[in-house]
Amino acid sequence: DLGNRHRFLVNEVECVAPEHALPLLPVARVLWKPLPDLKTATAAWIYAGGAHHTVLSYALTSEHLEDFAEMARIELSVIDDETRLRSYKTELRQADLYFHLAQGIQG
């Protein structure tokens, strides 16, 4: 929630087997490697204003989520193996500009 609109933030990940058992966790658990790497994915997540709430799906792809965001008219930002921070920050600024211009045209 960016105050005046919503941004659907997707970070593609690779699920990996944990090196050790996790018997004391009383909840569902999974271990994943964020793409393209932890440092870049974390920085991109913060730049995009990502919340601490996350969802993991084995069934849905980024393409499914892109279709949903388009139907719901929600901004979508994808962090994946091709993400580079310089261009990602530019994409966020362009999306922000687009949103404000589109609101003016529609309003």
N, C-alpha and C positions, 0 to 999 in steps of 0.2 A: 504494500500500500504506500504509494508515493504522495498521499494527501489528496491529490486531484485525479488520480488514476491508479490502476493496478499494473504491476509488472510481473509476469509469470516467468520465473527464473528456473532454468533447467541446467543441471550440470551432469553431463554424461560421465559414467563411472564404469570401472571393471570390478566386478565382485571377485574377491579372492578368499581362499580358505584361510582361517586364522591359524597361526603357528602353534597356538596353545588353546586348550579347552577354556571355555568361559562359563563354568558351572554356576557361578554366583550371580550371574545376571538373570533376574526374574522376568525378563521380557524377551520378545523376539530379538534376534541379533544377527547381524551380518557385518562383514568387514569389506570395505571397498577402497579402491584406488581412484581418486578423482582424476579426470582427464583435463588438460594434458599432463599435469603434474600437480602435486599438492600446493606448491608455492604459487603458481600461476592461477590455479582454480580458486584458491582462497582469496587472493588479491582481487580477482574478477568478481567473485561473490560479494566482497565488501564494496567495491566500486558500484556494483549494481544495486546495492542496498538490500542484499539478501538477509532474510530473517534466520533465526535459529531453528525454525520449524522445517523439517524436511520429510519427503516421502520417497520411498524406493519402490520401483515397480520392475518386475521381471517381464511383464507382459506388454508394456507400452514402450514405444520408441519415441525419439525426438520428433519424428514425422507425425506420429499420432497427436502429440502435444501441440505441434505447430498447427495442425488442422483444427484442433479444439480452440486454440487461442484466436485463430482467424475467425471462426464461427462466433465466438464470444466477444470478439472485438477487444481483446486484451493484448497488451504489448507482450511479446515473447522475447526473451534473451537467452541464448544457448551458449553454454561454456562446454567446449568439446576438445578433441585432440588437435584441432586446428586453431584454437584460441591463442592470440598473441595480444598482450596487454595494451600496446599502443593502439592497435586497430580496434580492440574491444572498447576502449574508452571513447574512441571516435564514434563507434556504432551507438553507444549509449547517448552521447551528445546529439547525434543525428535523430535518434528515436525521440528524445525529449523535444527537439525542435519540431519534428513531424507532428507530435501530439498537440503541441500548442498551435501550430498552423492549422491542423485539421479541426480543432475545436473552434477556431475563429471562422473557418469556412462553413462549418455545420451550424454554428450558433447564430 
